[in-house]
Amino acid sequence: MLRSASIRRGVVAALSVALLAGCGISQSPVGAPGAPGAAAQTSTSYKVLLAFGSAPRRQSRGRHPLTGLLDVNGALYGTTGRGGGFGDGTVFSISADGTEKVLHHFRGGSDGAHPNADLIDVNGTLYGTTESGGSSGCYPSDNGCGTVFSITTSGVEKVLHAFTGGCKSCPDGDFPSGSLIYVNGKLFGMTGGGGGLYTSLYNCCGTFYSVSLTGKEKVLFRFGKNDGYYPNGSPVAVGALLYSTTYSGGTFGKGTVFSITTTGKEQVIYSFAGGSDSEYPFTGLTDVNGTLYGTTSGPYPVTHGSNPHCKGGCGTIFSVSVSGEEKVLHVFKGGSDGALPDADLANVNGVLYGTTEYGGGGNCQSEYGKGCGTVFAITTAGAESVLHRFGGADDGAAPLADLIGVNGTLYGTTSRGGNDGCRGEGCGTVFELTP
């Protein structure tokens, strides 16, 4: 559901219509990136390795990557949310020189469709989730409730679990969100909807579940209003506990940070209150020496609609201790500073790196913000700097996914730009950046 951070704000909007309609969350289309040749602004070494495309010769590559990349023995692996041979997304690999290979074309139906979370590596096999496909019956469409899958680095794919959802009681969960984590022989993850706890028909709050490597799934926790609901970020392990966020719910209804055991005992450690505290954490958390760091998409420091750069608020970066002491480290202001951080932060030698969907430079514009996005760095003390401002077109636009650091170089994806089709917005890119 809500890993459609941008799905909520428009990129590949159709992927989340089913669940968002049930939960009363609206969407709007993303604006087109800037005109061809829009200049990027950067003081770092930046290079586009691959431009996805909708032209026939490029269609099979996939389009609109919504996820980050995974390094396995020097090769990078990722997914696209759309495109491929059947239009339902792909799994691909790419080398450092930009040579790409499609490993799997999702077919929809029982095979799954629209992967929307980072892959993880478990003993040389990759694991991930699809937002839809699998079994049928997820209101109001019939596109399936999502899957957990495995795939080898040579492209042999297998669906381990298909979520069953269920229009009325949603016991199994639906629309898996965030990446999986592997702990003590099992995969753990969350669904953005389903779970059986709801305030009205179809309005389900999400689950925390486990899946064995052979595909045995178990719902360990069902989110409700006081626990927070709509978990969207990936879980991170700190000691014996897993930590993540919910987009809504908690004491003030503005989202939470929570801990959970691998047996499903959940505890809210912080509830966002809005205002100077910000609200609506949309991503997972990053551990740096026992302190957790994340982002929000909420409207601090302005009320909704009053900032011309980002009409719903520009977002923040925050820290929170495992005991629940929270601090806002940086407030995005839009403009050249960036706006709307939609991805987890990457810890590279104690410095955090991330992206914003809007702000920066270029002529990209939508209801939610102006600019084509940024790559930024921030210290744990809160000193932030912009490393790259996307210019749209060939340069890429609207980065939504986590960055990954490999031997001093950052790698990432943009969901738009690349200047090859996709209604003139571009189909996305893979890029590298050396700070």
Secondary structure by P-SEA (a helix, b strand, c coil): ccccccccccccccccaaaaaaabbbbbbbbbcccccccccccccccccbbbbcccccccccccccbbbbbcccccccccccccccccccccccccccccccccccccccccccccbbbbbcccccccccccccccccccccccccccccccccccccccccccccccccccccccccbbbbccccccccccccccccccccbbbbbcccccccccccccccccccccccccbbbbbcccccccccccccccccccccccccccccccccccccccccccccbbbbbcccccccccccccccccccccccccccccccccccccccccccccccccccccccbbbbbccccccccccccccccccccccccccccccccccccccccbbbbcccccccccbbbbbcccccccccccccccccccccccccccccc
